[in-house]
């Protein structure tokens, strides 16, 4: 009996070892499984933050682009409206514009610069048109010097049709000493015309001639002064 018990007891230890090895293997597998799960979670945590900001930033950028495009179109439409209303602006307080309360300060400055450029172009066109009109008016009729000389020629050559015109006579008396305004051949005719000069016009002409002669003494080398003085002496001799 003792031998059988010993045999039975001797056969039990191998069974305990087998159970111990199985438990260790299970524990090792559980440990490895936990590590694999941790690695997978770590990889998921590292990958997720990279993808979410990209999607958020892309949507935000698209929203900003749409907003900028909307504002740009709004400014363009308002500018076109202002251009159409320049010739006949609506009655509203000066310095205010319709829809300006919806614009940012930068957009208002851009709009004001565009308006200034448009108004400047309109002003240039207006001045150009006025200048062309003035040139046409001047070209359509004779100038004052030409009218005065024609008046003097009519007096000398066609006395029957000649009529006294104080404006033409005044111009001749004012420029009679200037050889550029009244050539020498016309000055000789003017001397004949001056023979009939009377009253205050005669006295004023003599005083002016005396002043020119006195001036010529102070500038003996100036050709223009001496030419005027030469004509002045002829007038003094005629009217004295």
C-alpha positions as CSV (number, residue, x, y, z in Angstrom):
1,X,0.0,0.0,0.0
2,X,2.8,2.3,0.8
3,X,4.4,1.7,-2.5
4,X,1.2,2.3,-4.4
5,X,0.8,5.6,-2.5
6,X,4.3,6.6,-3.4
7,X,3.7,5.7,-7.0
8,X,0.6,7.7,-7.0
9,X,2.3,10.7,-5.3
10,X,5.2,10.4,-7.8
11,X,2.9,10.6,-10.7
12,X,1.3,13.8,-9.5
13,X,4.2,16.3,-9.9
14,X,4.4,16.1,-13.7
15,X,0.7,17.1,-13.8
16,X,1.5,20.3,-11.7
17,X,4.3,21.2,-14.0
18,X,2.1,21.0,-17.0
19,X,-0.5,23.2,-15.4
20,X,2.2,25.7,-14.5
21,X,3.6,25.9,-18.1
22,X,0.1,26.4,-19.5
23,X,-0.6,29.3,-17.1
24,X,2.6,30.9,-18.0
25,X,1.8,30.6,-21.7
26,X,-1.6,32.1,-21.2
27,X,-0.1,35.0,-19.2
28,X,2.5,35.6,-22.0
29,X,-0.2,35.6,-24.6
30,X,-2.3,38.1,-22.6
31,X,0.8,40.3,-22.1
32,X,1.6,40.3,-25.8
33,X,-2.1,41.0,-26.7
34,X,-2.1,44.0,-24.4
35,X,1.0,45.4,-25.9
36,X,-0.4,44.9,-29.4
37,X,-3.6,46.7,-28.4
38,X,-1.5,49.6,-26.9
39,X,0.5,49.9,-30.1
40,X,-2.7,50.0,-32.2
41,X,-4.2,52.6,-30.0
42,X,-1.0,54.7,-30.1
43,X,-1.0,54.5,-33.9
44,X,-4.6,55.5,-34.1
45,X,-4.0,58.5,-31.7
46,X,-1.0,59.6,-33.9
47,X,-3.0,59.3,-37.2
48,X,-6.3,61.0,-36.2
49,X,-4.9,64.5,-35.3
50,X,-3.2,64.8,-38.7
51,X,-6.4,64.2,-40.7
52,X,-8.9,66.4,-38.7
53,X,-7.0,69.7,-39.0
54,X,-6.6,69.2,-42.8
55,X,-10.3,68.8,-43.3
56,X,-11.1,71.8,-41.0
57,X,-8.5,74.1,-42.6
58,X,-9.7,73.3,-46.1
59,X,-13.3,74.1,-45.2
60,X,-12.2,77.3,-43.6
61,X,-10.2,78.4,-46.6
62,X,-13.1,77.7,-48.9
63,X,-15.3,79.8,-46.8
64,X,-12.8,82.7,-46.8
65,X,-12.5,82.6,-50.6
66,X,-16.3,82.7,-51.0
67,X,-16.5,85.7,-48.7
68,X,-13.7,87.6,-50.5
69,X,-15.3,86.8,-53.9
70,X,-18.7,88.1,-52.6
71,X,-17.2,91.4,-51.3
72,X,-15.3,91.9,-54.6
73,X,-18.4,91.4,-56.7
74,X,-20.3,93.8,-54.4
75,X,-17.6,96.5,-54.8
76,X,-17.6,96.0,-58.6
77,X,-21.4,96.4,-58.8
78,X,-21.4,99.5,-56.7
79,X,-18.6,101.1,-58.8
80,X,-20.5,100.4,-62.0
81,X,-23.6,101.9,-60.4
82,X,-21.7,105.1,-59.5
83,X,-20.3,105.4,-63.0
84,X,-23.8,105.3,-64.4
85,X,-25.1,107.9,-62.0
86,X,-22.2,110.5,-62.4
87,X,-24.0,112.5,-65.1
88,X,-27.2,112.6,-63.0
89,X,-26.4,112.0,-59.3
90,X,-29.3,111.4,-56.9
91,X,-30.2,114.1,-54.4
92,X,-28.6,113.1,-51.1
93,X,-26.2,114.8,-48.6
94,X,-22.7,115.5,-50.0
95,X,-20.1,112.9,-49.1
96,X,-22.5,110.0,-48.6
97,X,-23.0,107.1,-51.0
98,X,-25.6,104.5,-51.1
99,X,-24.5,101.1,-49.6
100,X,-21.4,102.6,-48.0
101,X,-22.5,101.4,-44.6
102,X,-21.9,97.8,-45.7
103,X,-18.3,98.4,-46.9
104,X,-15.2,98.1,-44.8
105,X,-12.8,101.1,-44.5
106,X,-10.4,99.5,-47.1
107,X,-13.2,99.0,-49.6
108,X,-14.4,102.5,-49.1
109,X,-10.9,103.9,-49.9
110,X,-10.7,101.8,-53.0
111,X,-14.1,103.0,-54.1
112,X,-13.2,106.7,-53.4
113,X,-10.0,106.3,-55.5
114,X,-11.9,104.9,-58.4
115,X,-14.5,107.7,-58.2
116,X,-11.7,110.4,-58.2
117,X,-10.2,108.9,-61.3
118,X,-13.5,108.9,-63.1
119,X,-14.3,112.5,-62.1
120,X,-10.8,113.5,-63.2
121,X,-11.3,112.0,-66.6
122,X,-14.7,113.7,-67.0
123,X,-13.1,117.0,-66.0
124,X,-10.3,116.6,-68.7
125,X,-12.9,115.8,-71.3
126,X,-14.9,118.9,-70.4
127,X,-11.9,121.2,-70.5
128,X,-10.8,119.7,-73.8
129,X,-14.3,120.3,-75.3
130,X,-14.3,123.9,-74.0
131,X,-10.8,124.5,-75.4
132,X,-11.8,123.2,-78.8
133,X,-14.9,125.4,-78.7
134,X,-12.8,128.5,-77.9
135,X,-10.4,127.8,-80.7
136,X,-13.3,127.4,-83.2
137,X,-14.8,130.7,-81.9
138,X,-11.4,132.5,-82.4
139,X,-10.9,131.0,-85.8
140,X,-14.4,131.9,-86.9
141,X,-13.8,135.7,-86.9
142,X,-10.9,138.1,-87.2
143,X,-8.9,139.1,-84.2
144,X,-8.8,142.5,-82.6
145,X,-5.5,143.6,-84.2
146,X,-6.8,142.5,-87.6
147,X,-10.0,144.4,-87.1
148,X,-8.2,147.5,-86.1
149,X,-5.9,147.4,-89.1
150,X,-8.9,146.8,-91.4
151,X,-10.6,149.8,-89.8
152,X,-7.5,152.0,-90.6
153,X,-7.3,150.6,-94.2
154,X,-11.0,151.3,-94.8
155,X,-10.5,154.9,-93.5
156,X,-7.7,155.4,-96.0
157,X,-9.1,153.6,-99.1
158,X,-12.9,153.7,-98.8
159,X,-13.9,156.7,-96.8
160,X,-17.5,156.5,-98.0
161,X,-18.1,153.2,-96.2
162,X,-15.9,154.0,-93.2
163,X,-17.6,154.6,-89.9
164,X,-16.0,155.8,-86.7
165,X,-15.5,153.1,-84.1
166,X,-14.0,154.1,-80.7
167,X,-12.9,150.6,-79.9
168,X,-10.8,150.3,-83.0
169,X,-9.3,153.8,-82.5
170,X,-8.4,153.0,-78.8
171,X,-6.6,149.9,-79.9
172,X,-4.6,151.8,-82.5
173,X,-3.6,154.5,-80.0
174,X,-2.5,151.9,-77.4
175,X,-0.3,150.0,-79.8
176,X,0.8,152.7,-82.3
177,X,4.5,152.7,-81.0
178,X,4.8,148.9,-81.3
179,X,6.2,147.9,-84.7
180,X,5.2,144.3,-84.3
181,X,1.5,145.2,-83.8
182,X,1.5,148.0,-86.4
183,X,3.9,147.6,-89.3
184,X,5.7,150.6,-90.8
185,X,3.4,150.8,-93.8
186,X,0.4,151.0,-91.6
187,X,2.0,153.5,-89.2
188,X,2.4,156.0,-92.0
189,X,-1.4,155.7,-92.6
190,X,-2.0,156.0,-88.9
191,X,-0.1,159.4,-88.8
192,X,-2.5,160.7,-91.4
193,X,-5.4,159.4,-89.3
194,X,-4.0,161.2,-86.2
195,X,-4.1,164.6,-87.9
196,X,-7.9,164.6,-87.1
197,X,-7.4,163.7,-83.5
198,X,-8.9,166.1,-81.0
199,X,-9.6,166.6,-77.3
200,X,-8.6,164.3,-74.6
201,X,-7.4,161.5,-76.9
202,X,-4.9,164.0,-78.5
203,X,-3.5,165.1,-75.1
204,X,-3.1,161.6,-73.8
205,X,-1.3,160.5,-77.0
206,X,1.2,163.4,-76.8
207,X,1.9,162.7,-73.1
208,X,2.6,159.0,-73.8
209,X,4.9,160.0,-76.7
210,X,6.9,162.4,-74.5
211,X,7.3,159.6,-71.8
212,X,8.7,157.2,-74.4
213,X,11.2,159.8,-75.7
214,X,12.4,160.4,-72.1
215,X,12.7,156.7,-71.5
216,X,14.9,156.2,-74.6
217,X,17.5,158.6,-73.0
218,X,17.9,156.1,-70.1
219,X,18.3,153.1,-72.4
220,X,20.3,154.1,-75.5
221,X,21.4,150.6,-76.4
222,X,18.0,148.9,-76.4
223,X,16.7,148.6,-79.9
224,X,13.0,148.3,-79.1
225,X,13.1,151.3,-76.9
226,X,14.8,153.4,-79.5
227,X,12.3,152.3,-82.2
228,X,9.3,153.3,-80.0
229,X,11.0,156.7,-79.3
230,X,11.5,157.3,-83.0
231,X,7.8,156.9,-83.6
232,X,7.0,159.0,-80.6
233,X,9.0,161.9,-81.9
234,X,7.0,161.8,-85.2
235,X,3.7,161.8,-83.3
236,X,4.9,164.8,-81.1
237,X,6.0,166.7,-84.2
238,X,2.6,166.0,-85.9
239,X,0.3,166.9,-82.9
240,X,2.3,169.8,-81.4
